[in-house]
Amino acid sequence: MKHQLNIIIGSTRPGRTGPVFAQWLEIFAREHGKFEPVLTDIAAFNLPVLDEPHHPRLGNYQNDHTKAWSKAIDAADAFVFVAPEYNYFAAPAIINAIDYLAREWKYKPAAILAYGGVSGGLRAAQALKPLLTSVGIMPIPEGVALPMYQKLLDDKGAFNASEQVRGGAKTMLDELERWSAALKPMRPA
């Protein structure tokens, strides 16, 4: 059985581009064949700034939005965060969504498809990695960076990935699959 790959859309900003890249990655991952990809849009969960009265490590969630988020993340075996760079940092929605949970993240690998200006979102990706490790996620070094992302969209807003991006995405998914398989025995059954 294929491992589930949650492709997490990390921006909730109106007019965001993240869904375009996430949808492309979902199709690419399905064709790649090593995962069952699932689009997971943080915006769909309507997570306010962390509003749970108990520490996430207890799993004693009170709010329906947290319970739904927990279920979606718990089902995953691996993640790709589709992460924009905001002010040289990771998007607040990603930080908040990660902070909501604890055990659901543990012993699962993650990669980052970052997008932004000249840096391609790499500053956001690097800022995100310490947070991922603190909740038990294994961030892998392989990822995809999309510099000057607006120029990568056609006049209809579609993303047509270059061979270089496709090659990077393949390497990223290959490594995620290896890490997911290696970490699987550490995850609760």
Backbone as JSON Lines, residues from 0, in Angstrom:
{"i":0,"aa":"M","n":[0.84,-1.19,0.0],"ca":[0.0,0.0,0.0],"c":[0.88,1.26,0.0]}
{"i":1,"aa":"K","n":[0.55,2.21,-0.83],"ca":[1.31,3.45,-0.93],"c":[1.13,4.3,0.32]}
{"i":2,"aa":"H","n":[2.19,4.98,0.68],"ca":[2.11,5.92,1.79],"c":[1.35,7.16,1.34]}
{"i":3,"aa":"Q","n":[0.66,7.78,2.31],"ca":[-0.08,9.01,2.01],"c":[0.83,10.21,2.14]}
{"i":4,"aa":"L","n":[0.84,11.03,1.11],"ca":[1.61,12.27,1.09],"c":[0.65,13.44,1.16]}
{"i":5,"aa":"N","n":[0.68,14.17,2.27],"ca":[-0.14,15.38,2.37],"c":[0.66,16.55,1.8]}
{"i":6,"aa":"I","n":[0.1,17.16,0.77],"ca":[0.68,18.35,0.16],"c":[-0.03,19.53,0.8]}
{"i":7,"aa":"I","n":[0.65,20.2,1.71],"ca":[0.04,21.23,2.55],"c":[0.22,22.61,1.92]}
{"i":8,"aa":"I","n":[-0.89,23.22,1.57],"ca":[-0.88,24.58,1.02],"c":[-0.74,25.54,2.2]}
{"i":9,"aa":"G","n":[0.39,26.24,2.24],"ca":[0.76,27.0,3.43],"c":[0.35,28.45,3.48]}
{"i":10,"aa":"S","n":[-0.31,28.95,2.46],"ca":[-0.76,30.34,2.49],"c":[-2.27,30.38,2.56]}
{"i":11,"aa":"T","n":[-2.76,31.31,3.33],"ca":[-4.21,31.54,3.42],"c":[-4.58,32.91,2.88]}
{"i":12,"aa":"R","n":[-3.63,33.61,2.35],"ca":[-3.8,34.97,1.86],"c":[-4.71,35.0,0.63]}
{"i":13,"aa":"P","n":[-5.65,35.95,0.56],"ca":[-6.47,36.08,-0.66],"c":[-5.57,36.33,-1.88]}
{"i":14,"aa":"G","n":[-5.92,35.7,-2.98],"ca":[-5.14,35.84,-4.2],"c":[-3.86,35.02,-4.22]}
{"i":15,"aa":"R","n":[-3.71,34.12,-3.31],"ca":[-2.49,33.31,-3.17],"c":[-2.24,32.45,-4.41]}
{"i":16,"aa":"T","n":[-0.98,32.07,-4.58],"ca":[-0.57,31.23,-5.7],"c":[-0.3,29.79,-5.26]}
{"i":17,"aa":"G","n":[-0.18,29.57,-3.99],"ca":[0.13,28.24,-3.47],"c":[-0.7,27.1,-4.05]}
{"i":18,"aa":"P","n":[-2.03,27.28,-4.19],"ca":[-2.82,26.18,-4.75],"c":[-2.39,25.77,-6.16]}
{"i":19,"aa":"V","n":[-1.91,26.71,-6.95],"ca":[-1.46,26.38,-8.31],"c":[-0.28,25.41,-8.25]}
{"i":20,"aa":"F","n":[0.7,25.71,-7.39],"ca":[1.87,24.85,-7.26],"c":[1.51,23.52,-6.61]}
{"i":21,"aa":"A","n":[0.62,23.55,-5.62],"ca":[0.2,22.32,-4.94],"c":[-0.55,21.39,-5.88]}
{"i":22,"aa":"Q","n":[-1.41,21.94,-6.71],"ca":[-2.15,21.11,-7.67],"c":[-1.2,20.5,-8.69]}
{"i":23,"aa":"W","n":[-0.22,21.28,-9.14],"ca":[0.78,20.72,-10.05],"c":[1.51,19.56,-9.37]}
{"i":24,"aa":"L","n":[1.93,19.77,-8.1],"ca":[2.68,18.74,-7.39],"c":[1.82,17.5,-7.15]}
{"i":25,"aa":"E","n":[0.54,17.68,-6.9],"ca":[-0.33,16.52,-6.7],"c":[-0.35,15.66,-7.96]}
{"i":26,"aa":"I","n":[-0.51,16.28,-9.11],"ca":[-0.51,15.54,-10.38],"c":[0.84,14.88,-10.61]}
{"i":27,"aa":"F","n":[1.91,15.62,-10.37],"ca":[3.26,15.09,-10.55],"c":[3.5,13.9,-9.62]}
{"i":28,"aa":"A","n":[3.09,14.02,-8.35],"ca":[3.29,12.94,-7.38],"c":[2.47,11.7,-7.75]}
{"i":29,"aa":"R","n":[1.28,11.91,-8.26],"ca":[0.44,10.79,-8.69],"c":[1.13,10.05,-9.85]}
{"i":30,"aa":"E","n":[1.67,10.8,-10.8],"ca":[2.39,10.2,-11.93],"c":[3.68,9.52,-11.45]}
{"i":31,"aa":"H","n":[4.33,10.11,-10.47],"ca":[5.56,9.56,-9.9],"c":[5.3,8.16,-9.36]}
{"i":32,"aa":"G","n":[4.15,7.98,-8.71],"ca":[3.67,6.65,-8.35],"c":[4.07,6.08,-7.01]}
{"i":33,"aa":"K","n":[4.85,6.77,-6.21],"ca":[5.29,6.2,-4.94],"c":[4.43,6.61,-3.75]}
{"i":34,"aa":"F","n":[3.52,7.55,-3.95],"ca":[2.66,8.04,-2.87],"c":[1.22,8.13,-3.33]}
{"i":35,"aa":"E","n":[0.34,8.17,-2.36],"ca":[-1.04,8.57,-2.6],"c":[-1.12,10.03,-2.14]}
{"i":36,"aa":"P","n":[-1.08,10.99,-3.07],"ca":[-1.06,12.4,-2.67],"c":[-2.44,12.92,-2.28]}
{"i":37,"aa":"V","n":[-2.46,13.76,-1.27],"ca":[-3.7,14.38,-0.78],"c":[-3.44,15.87,-0.61]}
{"i":38,"aa":"L","n":[-4.2,16.7,-1.31],"ca":[-4.1,18.15,-1.11],"c":[-4.69,18.5,0.24]}
{"i":39,"aa":"T","n":[-3.94,19.27,1.01],"ca":[-4.36,19.66,2.36],"c":[-4.17,21.17,2.46]}
{"i":40,"aa":"D","n":[-5.27,21.89,2.37],"ca":[-5.24,23.35,2.34],"c":[-5.5,23.9,3.73]}
{"i":41,"aa":"I","n":[-4.5,24.52,4.32],"ca":[-4.67,25.09,5.67],"c":[-5.88,26.02,5.71]}
{"i":42,"aa":"A","n":[-6.13,26.77,4.65],"ca":[-7.25,27.71,4.63],"c":[-8.59,27.01,4.84]}
{"i":43,"aa":"A","n":[-8.72,25.77,4.39],"ca":[-9.99,25.04,4.5],"c":[-10.33,24.68,5.95]}
{"i":44,"aa":"F","n":[-9.35,24.72,6.84],"ca":[-9.58,24.34,8.23],"c":[-9.94,25.53,9.12]}
{"i":45,"aa":"N","n":[-9.8,26.74,8.59],"ca":[-10.15,27.96,9.34],"c":[-9.55,27.96,10.74]}
{"i":46,"aa":"L","n":[-8.26,27.74,10.81],"ca":[-7.58,27.71,12.11],"c":[-7.29,29.13,12.58]}
{"i":47,"aa":"P","n":[-7.94,29.57,13.66],"ca":[-7.56,30.88,14.2],"c":[-6.18,30.76,14.85]}
{"i":48,"aa":"V","n":[-5.63,31.87,15.3],"ca":[-4.37,31.77,16.04],"c":[-4.63,30.79,17.18]}
{"i":49,"aa":"L","n":[-3.7,29.91,17.41],"ca":[-3.86,28.77,18.33],"c":[-4.8,29.11,19.49]}
{"i":50,"aa":"D","n":[-5.92,28.4,19.53],"ca":[-6.95,28.71,20.52],"c":[-7.34,27.51,21.38]}
{"i":51,"aa":"E","n":[-6.5,26.5,21.43],"ca":[-6.78,25.33,22.27],"c":[-6.33,25.62,23.71]}
{"i":52,"aa":"P","n":[-7.16,25.26,24.7],"ca":[-6.8,25.54,26.09],"c":[-5.73,24.61,26.66]}
{"i":53,"aa":"H","n":[-5.51,23.45,26.01],"ca":[-4.54,22.48,26.52],"c":[-3.36,22.38,25.56]}
{"i":54,"aa":"H","n":[-2.22,21.99,26.12],"ca":[-1.02,21.82,25.29],"c":[-1.29,20.73,24.25]}
{"i":55,"aa":"P","n":[-0.82,20.93,23.01],"ca":[-1.07,19.94,21.95],"c":[-0.55,18.53,22.27]}
{"i":56,"aa":"R","n":[0.5,18.42,23.1],"ca":[1.03,17.09,23.4],"c":[0.01,16.2,24.1]}
{"i":57,"aa":"L","n":[-1.01,16.81,24.72],"ca":[-2.05,16.04,25.42],"c":[-3.09,15.48,24.46]}
{"i":58,"aa":"G","n":[-3.23,16.07,23.29],"ca":[-4.22,15.6,22.33],"c":[-5.65,15.81,22.79]}
{"i":59,"aa":"N","n":[-5.84,16.67,23.77],"ca":[-7.17,16.93,24.34],"c":[-7.78,18.14,23.63]}
{"i":60,"aa":"Y","n":[-8.12,17.94,22.37],"ca":[-8.6,19.04,21.55],"c":[-10.07,19.35,21.85]}
{"i":61,"aa":"Q","n":[-10.37,20.63,21.94],"ca":[-11.7,21.08,22.28],"c":[-12.49,21.59,21.07]}
{"i":62,"aa":"N","n":[-11.79,22.07,20.08],"ca":[-12.44,22.73,18.95],"c":[-12.55,21.81,17.73]}
{"i":63,"aa":"D","n":[-13.66,21.92,17.03],"ca":[-13.89,21.09,15.84],"c":[-12.82,21.31,14.78]}
{"i":64,"aa":"H","n":[-12.37,22.58,14.6],"ca":[-11.35,22.83,13.59],"c":[-10.05,22.1,13.94]}
{"i":65,"aa":"T","n":[-9.72,22.02,15.21],"ca":[-8.5,21.31,15.62],"c":[-8.67,19.81,15.42]}
{"i":66,"aa":"K","n":[-9.82,19.29,15.74],"ca":[-10.07,17.85,15.56],"c":[-9.98,17.46,14.08]}
{"i":67,"aa":"A","n":[-10.51,18.29,13.21],"ca":[-10.44,18.02,11.76],"c":[-8.99,18.1,11.28]}
{"i":68,"aa":"W","n":[-8.25,19.11,11.73],"ca":[-6.85,19.27,11.36],"c":[-6.03,18.08,11.85]}
{"i":69,"aa":"S","n":[-6.27,17.66,13.09],"ca":[-5.58,16.5,13.66],"c":[-5.82,15.25,12.82]}
{"i":70,"aa":"K","n":[-7.05,15.02,12.44],"ca":[-7.39,13.84,11.63],"c":[-6.67,13.87,10.28]}
{"i":71,"aa":"A","n":[-6.65,15.03,9.63],"ca":[-6.0,15.15,8.33],"c":[-4.5,14.9,8.43]}
{"i":72,"aa":"I","n":[-3.86,15.42,9.44],"ca":[-2.41,15.29,9.58],"c":[-2.04,13.9,10.09]}
{"i":73,"aa":"D","n":[-2.83,13.34,10.97],"ca":[-2.57,12.0,11.5],"c":[-2.57,10.95,10.4]}
{"i":74,"aa":"A","n":[-3.4,11.13,9.39],"ca":[-3.52,10.15,8.3],"c":[-2.3,10.12,7.39]}
{"i":75,"aa":"A","n":[-1.5,11.15,7.43],"ca":[-0.36,11.27,6.51],"c":[0.84,10.44,6.97]}
{"i":76,"aa":"D","n":[1.63,10.03,5.98],"ca":[2.91,9.38,6.24],"c":[4.08,10.31,5.94]}
{"i":77,"aa":"A","n":[3.83,11.34,5.14],"ca":[4.86,12.29,4.74],"c":[4.17,13.58,4.31]}
{"i":78,"aa":"F","n":[4.96,14.64,4.25],"ca":[4.42,15.96,3.9],"c":[5.31,16.68,2.9]}
{"i":79,"aa":"V","n":[4.67,17.5,2.09],"ca":[5.37,18.55,1.36],"c":[4.64,19.84,1.72]}
{"i":80,"aa":"F","n":[5.38,20.77,2.29],"ca":[4.83,22.08,2.6],"c":[5.05,22.98,1.39]}
{"i":81,"aa":"V","n":[3.97,23.48,0.81],"ca":[4.05,24.44,-0.28],"c":[4.08,25.8,0.41]}
{"i":82,"aa":"A","n":[5.28,26.35,0.49],"ca":[5.54,27.45,1.42],"c":[5.97,28.73,0.71]}
{"i":83,"aa":"P","n":[5.17,29.77,0.83],"ca":[5.6,31.07,0.33],"c":[6.55,31.73,1.31]}
{"i":84,"aa":"E","n":[7.31,32.69,0.8],"ca":[8.16,33.48,1.68],"c":[7.51,34.83,1.9]}
{"i":85,"aa":"Y","n":[7.23,35.13,3.16],"ca":[6.67,36.42,3.54],"c":[7.68,37.13,4.42]}
{"i":86,"aa":"N","n":[8.14,38.28,4.01],"ca":[9.08,39.07,4.82],"c":[10.29,38.27,5.26]}
{"i":87,"aa":"Y","n":[10.87,37.52,4.32],"ca":[12.06,36.71,4.56],"c":[11.82,35.6,5.57]}
{"i":88,"aa":"F","n":[10.58,35.16,5.71],"ca":[10.25,34.15,6.71],"c":[9.11,33.28,6.2]}
{"i":89,"aa":"A","n":[8.82,32.23,6.95],"ca":[7.71,31.33,6.61],"c":[6.38,32.02,6.88]}
{"i":90,"aa":"A","n":[5.38,31.63,6.13],"ca":[4.04,32.21,6.29],"c":[3.48,31.92,7.68]}
{"i":91,"aa":"P","n":[2.84,32.91,8.3],"ca":[2.27,32.7,9.63],"c":[1.27,31.55,9.69]}
{"i":92,"aa":"A","n":[0.54,31.31,8.62],"ca":[-0.45,30.23,8.63],"c":[0.21,28.87,8.82]}
{"i":93,"aa":"I","n":[1.39,28.68,8.23],"ca":[2.11,27.4,8.4],"c":[2.55,27.25,9.85]}
{"i":94,"aa":"I","n":[3.15,28.3,10.4],"ca":[3.64,28.25,11.78],"c":[2.49,27.92,12.72]}
{"i":95,"aa":"N","n":[1.38,28.61,12.57],"ca":[0.22,28.39,13.43],"c":[-0.31,26.96,13.28]}
{"i":96,"aa":"A","n":[-0.42,26.48,12.03],"ca":[-0.97,25.14,11.79],"c":[-0.07,24.06,12.4]}
{"i":97,"aa":"I","n":[1.23,24.23,12.32],"ca":[2.14,23.26,12.93],"c":[1.99,23.28,14.45]}
{"i":98,"aa":"D","n":[1.91,24.47,15.02],"ca":[1.82,24.6,16.48],"c":[0.55,23.99,17.07]}
{"i":99,"aa":"Y","n":[-0.49,23.82,16.28],"ca":[-1.74,23.24,16.76],"c":[-1.6,21.81,17.25]}
{"i":100,"aa":"L","n":[-0.65,21.06,16.69],"ca":[-0.59,19.62,16.94],"c":[0.76,19.22,17.48]}
{"i":101,"aa":"A","n":[0.85,17.97,17.95],"ca":[2.13,17.44,18.43],"c":[2.33,16.02,17.9]}
{"i":102,"aa":"R","n":[1.67,15.04,18.48],"ca":[1.93,13.64,18.13],"c":[1.64,13.31,16.67]}
{"i":103,"aa":"E","n":[0.72,14.04,16.05],"ca":[0.33,13.76,14.67],"c":[1.49,13.96,13.68]}
{"i":104,"aa":"W","n":[2.46,14.78,14.06],"ca":[3.6,15.07,13.19],"c":[4.75,14.08,13.35]}
{"i":105,"aa":"K","n":[4.83,13.44,14.5],"ca":[6.02,12.67,14.88],"c":[6.4,11.56,13.92]}
{"i":106,"aa":"Y","n":[7.7,11.48,13.69],"ca":[8.32,10.41,12.91],"c":[7.83,10.36,11.47]}
{"i":107,"aa":"K","n":[7.59,11.53,10.92],"ca":[7.19,11.62,9.52],"c":[8.14,12.6,8.83]}
{"i":108,"aa":"P","n":[8.51,12.31,7.58],"ca":[9.4,13.21,6.87],"c":[8.63,14.32,6.17]}
{"i":109,"aa":"A","n":[9.33,15.41,5.91],"ca":[8.72,16.52,5.18],"c":[9.75,17.14,4.25]}
{"i":110,"aa":"A","n":[9.24,17.62,3.13],"ca":[10.02,18.4,2.19],"c":[9.3,19.72,1.99]}
{"i":111,"aa":"I","n":[9.99,20.64,1.37],"ca":[9.41,21.97,1.18],"c":[9.51,22.37,-0.29]}
{"i":112,"aa":"L","n":[8.4,22.73,-0.87],"ca":[8.35,23.38,-2.17],"c":[8.13,24.86,-1.85]}
{"i":113,"aa":"A","n":[9.19,25.63,-1.98],"ca":[9.15,27.04,-1.59],"c":[9.06,27.92,-2.82]}
{"i":114,"aa":"Y","n":[8.38,29.03,-2.65],"ca":[8.31,30.0,-3.75],"c":[8.38,31.41,-3.18]}
{"i":115,"aa":"G","n":[8.98,32.28,-4.0],"ca":[9.13,33.66,-3.57],"c":[9.81,34.47,-4.64]}
{"i":116,"aa":"G","n":[10.5,35.51,-4.2],"ca":[11.2,36.4,-5.11],"c":[12.53,35.81,-5.52]}
{"i":117,"aa":"V","n":[13.56,36.61,-5.4],"ca":[14.88,36.22,-5.87],"c":[15.41,34.98,-5.16]}
{"i":118,"aa":"S","n":[15.06,34.77,-3.9],"ca":[15.58,33.61,-3.15],"c":[14.77,32.35,-3.4]}
{"i":119,"aa":"G","n":[13.66,32.44,-4.09],"ca":[12.84,31.26,-4.35],"c":[12.18,30.7,-3.11]}
{"i":120,"aa":"G","n":[12.1,31.51,-2.06],"ca":[11.48,31.04,-0.83],"c":[12.42,30.26,0.07]}
{"i":121,"aa":"L","n":[13.69,30.2,-0.28],"ca":[14.63,29.4,0.51],"c":[14.81,29.92,1.93]}
{"i":122,"aa":"R","n":[14.68,31.23,2.13],"ca":[14.79,31.75,3.5],"c":[13.62,31.25,4.34]}
{"i":123,"aa":"A","n":[12.44,31.2,3.76],"ca":[11.28,30.66,4.46],"c":[11.47,29.18,4.76]}
{"i":124,"aa":"A","n":[11.99,28.44,3.78],"ca":[12.21,27.01,3.98],"c":[13.2,26.76,5.12]}
{"i":125,"aa":"Q","n":[14.29,27.53,5.14],"ca":[15.28,27.35,6.2],"c":[14.72,27.76,7.56]}
{"i":126,"aa":"A","n":[13.88,28.78,7.6],"ca":[13.27,29.2,8.87],"c":[12.28,28.16,9.38]}
{"i":127,"aa":"L","n":[11.66,27.44,8.48],"ca":[10.65,26.46,8.85],"c":[11.26,25.18,9.44]}
{"i":128,"aa":"K","n":[12.43,24.82,9.0],"ca":[13.02,23.53,9.39],"c":[13.22,23.34,10.9]}
{"i":129,"aa":"P","n":[13.7,24.33,11.66],"ca":[13.82,24.11,13.11],"c":[12.47,23.85,13.78]}
{"i":130,"aa":"L","n":[11.42,24.5,13.32],"ca":[10.1,24.23,13.88],"c":[9.66,22.81,13.57]}
{"i":131,"aa":"L","n":[9.9,22.37,12.34],"ca":[9.53,21.0,11.97],"c":[10.23,19.98,12.87]}
{"i":132,"aa":"T","n":[11.51,20.16,13.09],"ca":[12.23,19.21,13.95],"c":[11.72,19.24,15.38]}
{"i":133,"aa":"S","n":[11.28,20.4,15.84],"ca":[10.83,20.5,17.23],"c":[9.52,19.75,17.48]}
{"i":134,"aa":"V","n":[8.76,19.46,16.43],"ca":[7.53,18.67,16.61],"c":[7.72,17.23,16.13]}
{"i":135,"aa":"G","n":[8.96,16.85,15.86],"ca":[9.26,15.46,15.53],"c":[9.23,15.12,14.06]}
{"i":136,"aa":"I","n":[9.15,16.12,13.2],"ca":[9.18,15.89,11.76],"c":[10.65,15.85,11.31]}
{"i":137,"aa":"M","n":[10.95,14.97,10.38],"ca":[12.29,14.91,9.79],"c":[12.28,15.7,8.49]}
{"i":138,"aa":"P","n":[12.75,16.97,8.51],"ca":[12.82,17.71,7.25],"c":[14.0,17.21,6.42]}
{"i":139,"aa":"I","n":[13.73,16.85,5.2],"ca":[14.81,16.35,4.34],"c":[15.45,17.53,3.61]}
{"i":140,"aa":"P","n":[16.7,17.39,3.2],"ca":[17.35,18.5,2.5],"c":[16.81,18.75,1.1]}
{"i":141,"aa":"E","n":[16.32,17.71,0.45],"ca":[15.84,17.85,-0.91],"c":[14.52,18.62,-0.92]}
{"i":142,"aa":"G","n":[14.4,19.54,-1.84],"ca":[13.19,20.33,-1.97],"c":[13.17,20.99,-3.34]}
{"i":143,"aa":"V","n":[12.2,21.85,-3.51],"ca":[12.07,22.59,-4.76],"c":[11.93,24.06,-4.4]}
{"i":144,"aa":"A","n":[12.69,24.9,-5.08],"ca":[12.6,26.35,-4.89],"c":[12.2,27.0,-6.21]}
{"i":145,"aa":"L","n":[11.25,27.9,-6.14],"ca":[10.74,28.58,-7.33],"c":[10.99,30.08,-7.21]}
{"i":146,"aa":"P","n":[12.15,30.55,-7.7],"ca":[12.44,31.98,-7.64],"c":[11.62,32.76,-8.68]}
{"i":147,"aa":"M","n":[11.3,33.98,-8.31],"ca":[10.55,34.87,-9.19],"c":[9.33,34.13,-9.75]}
{"i":148,"aa":"Y","n":[8.58,33.53,-8.83],"ca":[7.52,32.58,-9.2],"c":[6.48,33.16,-10.14]}
{"i":149,"aa":"Q","n":[6.22,34.46,-10.08],"ca":[5.21,35.05,-10.97],"c":[5.57,34.83,-12.44]}
{"i":150,"aa":"K","n":[6.87,34.83,-12.73],"ca":[7.32,34.65,-14.11],"c":[7.18,33.2,-14.57]}
{"i":151,"aa":"L","n":[6.9,32.29,-13.64],"ca":[6.74,30.88,-13.99],"c":[5.3,30.52,-14.35]}
{"i":152,"aa":"L","n":[4.41,31.5,-14.25],"ca":[3.0,31.27,-14.55],"c":[2.69,31.81,-15.94]}
{"i":153,"aa":"D","n":[1.84,31.1,-16.66],"ca":[1.46,31.6,-17.98],"c":[0.38,32.67,-17.84]}
{"i":154,"aa":"D","n":[-0.12,33.19,-18.95],"ca":[-1.08,34.29,-18.89],"c":[-2.42,33.89,-18.29]}
{"i":155,"aa":"K","n":[-2.65,32.59,-18.11],"ca":[-3.89,32.11,-17.47],"c":[-3.65,31.72,-16.01]}
{"i":156,"aa":"G","n":[-2.41,31.92,-15.54],"ca":[-2.09,31.6,-14.15],"c":[-1.69,30.15,-13.93]}
{"i":157,"aa":"A","n":[-1.47,29.39,-14.99],"ca":[-1.07,27.99,-14.86],"c":[0.44,27.88,-14.75]}
{"i":158,"aa":"F","n":[0.88,26.84,-14.07],"ca":[2.3,26.58,-13.87],"c":[2.73,25.44,-14.78]}
{"i":159,"aa":"N","n":[3.69,25.72,-15.63],"ca":[4.28,24.69,-16.48],"c":[5.72,24.51,-16.03]}
{"i":160,"aa":"A","n":[5.96,23.44,-15.3],"ca":[7.27,23.22,-14.69],"c":[8.34,22.93,-15.73]}
{"i":161,"aa":"S","n":[9.5,23.48,-15.5],"ca":[10.66,23.21,-16.35],"c":[11.18,21.81,-16.04]}
{"i":162,"aa":"E","n":[12.05,21.33,-16.89],"ca":[12.68,20.02,-16.65],"c":[13.48,20.04,-15.35]}
{"i":163,"aa":"Q","n":[14.1,21.19,-15.06],"ca":[14.87,21.32,-13.83],"c":[13.96,21.19,-12.6]}
{"i":164,"aa":"V","n":[12.81,21.83,-12.63],"ca":[11.86,21.73,-11.51],"c":[11.33,20.3,-11.41]}
{"i":165,"aa":"R","n":[10.99,19.7,-12.54],"ca":[10.49,18.33,-12.53],"c":[11.55,17.36,-11.98]}
{"i":166,"aa":"G","n":[12.8,17.56,-12.36],"ca":[13.88,16.73,-11.84],"c":[14.05,16.89,-10.34]}
{"i":167,"aa":"G","n":[13.98,18.14,-9.87],"ca":[14.07,18.39,-8.44],"c":[12.91,17.78,-7.68]}
{"i":168,"aa":"A","n":[11.72,17.86,-8.24],"ca":[10.53,17.28,-7.6],"c":[10.64,15.76,-7.54]}
{"i":169,"aa":"K","n":[11.18,15.15,-8.6],"ca":[11.36,13.69,-8.6],"c":[12.33,13.27,-7.51]}
{"i":170,"aa":"T","n":[13.46,13.96,-7.43],"ca":[14.44,13.65,-6.39],"c":[13.83,13.82,-5.01]}
{"i":171,"aa":"M","n":[13.1,14.9,-4.81],"ca":[12.44,15.17,-3.53],"c":[11.49,14.04,-3.16]}
{"i":172,"aa":"L","n":[10.65,13.61,-4.1],"ca":[9.69,12.54,-3.82],"c":[10.37,11.2,-3.59]}
{"i":173,"aa":"D","n":[11.43,10.92,-4.34],"ca":[12.19,9.68,-4.12],"c":[12.74,9.64,-2.7]}
{"i":174,"aa":"E","n":[13.33,10.74,-2.27],"ca":[13.89,10.8,-0.91],"c":[12.8,10.76,0.16]}
{"i":175,"aa":"L","n":[11.7,11.44,-0.07],"ca":[10.59,11.39,0.89],"c":[10.09,9.97,1.06]}
{"i":176,"aa":"E","n":[10.01,9.23,-0.03],"ca":[9.53,7.85,0.04],"c":[10.5,7.0,0.86]}
{"i":177,"aa":"R","n":[11.8,7.18,0.67],"ca":[12.79,6.43,1.45],"c":[12.66,6.74,2.93]}
{"i":178,"aa":"W","n":[12.56,8.03,3.26],"ca":[12.44,8.43,4.66],"c":[11.12,7.96,5.27]}
{"i":179,"aa":"S","n":[10.05,8.04,4.5],"ca":[8.76,7.59,5.01],"c":[8.79,6.11,5.36]}
{"i":180,"aa":"A","n":[9.38,5.31,4.47],"ca":[9.5,3.87,4.73],"c":[10.39,3.6,5.95]}
{"i":181,"aa":"A","n":[11.49,4.34,6.05],"ca":[12.42,4.13,7.16],"c":[11.82,4.52,8.5]}
{"i":182,"aa":"L","n":[11.0,5.57,8.51],"ca":[10.42,6.05,9.77],"c":[9.13,5.33,10.14]}
{"i":183,"aa":"K","n":[8.53,4.62,9.23],"ca":[7.23,3.96,9.46],"c":[7.24,3.09,10.74]}
{"i":184,"aa":"P","n":[8.27,2.29,10.98],"ca":[8.25,1.47,12.2],"c":[8.23,2.27,13.5]}
{"i":185,"aa":"M","n":[8.63,3.53,13.44],"ca":[8.65,4.37,14.64],"c":[7.28,4.99,14.93]}
{"i":186,"aa":"R","n":[6.4,5.01,13.92],"ca":[5.09,5.61,14.12],"c":[4.16,4.61,14.77]}
{"i":187,"aa":"P","n":[3.25,5.08,15.63],"ca":[2.3,4.15,16.25],"c":[1.42,3.49,15.18]}
{"i":188,"aa":"A","n":[1.12,2.24,15.39],"ca":[0.28,1.49,14.43],"c":[-1.16,1.94,14.44]}
